[in-house]
Amino acid sequence: MSPSRKGAEGKGQETNASPVQIVPLWGPEIKYVLLDMDGTLLDKYFDDYFWEHLVPETYAEKHGITFGRAKEELMKKYKRHEGTLNWTDIDFWSRELDLDIPALKEQIRHLIEVHPHVEDFLKLLKRHRKKVFIVTNAHFKVLDLKMKKTNIGRYFDACITSFEMGYPKEDLRFWQKAQERLGFQKEKTLFIDDTEEILKTARRFGIRYIVFKARATSKKKPKPSKDFLTITDFNELCNESI
Ligand SMILES: [Mg+2]
């Protein structure tokens, strides 16, 4: 699948930016590359397993209830905080659930994996002297744990979390703060994320080049986006003639 021919930015456009049909990744048009972490660079299986299996299991044991009941209760709690800063705040969840969330994450750190061809892509970005940033909703403690485990931190000029910005990426204000902090020019920026809601906010903010990363987790079939240029694997962007 060639990303250069899959542009769908013309439809449902929410900004004044001109429709983008191609991603001129290796030319001077793109100077800044913003990358989401979980699901985009890293296999989201770790997070899914953590919240949908390990946490309910531990919660069930603590309260002497079944796994099914624990999961049901937790799903309701998760839902209430989705898309907010609480969702990203593992200290909040430690308090809310009375569990040591950072320690539980450590317990399954062996499940933290980088998606295929991510490192090839990051190396190419460096070779082409792009400014490369991680922009994540993850808590800084989780970012830290994942960078230590995967060793990909060396490819980035900076990493910012929604926690530091004070807003989640779904909020326009995140992007204003992020721009102040990182100093990118939105018309020369590519942003890749596996959450369409977030891509919509970035588009509204005016980020010019936007790509949806399908296959967030290695365990589920990828689904392409109807609204955004889609890749399922970073090797689709590693062709330097794009
Ligand atoms: Mg993500």
Residues whose N, C-alpha, C, O or C-beta is under 5 A from the ligand:
A	BS01	MG	D36 M37 D38 G39 T40 D194
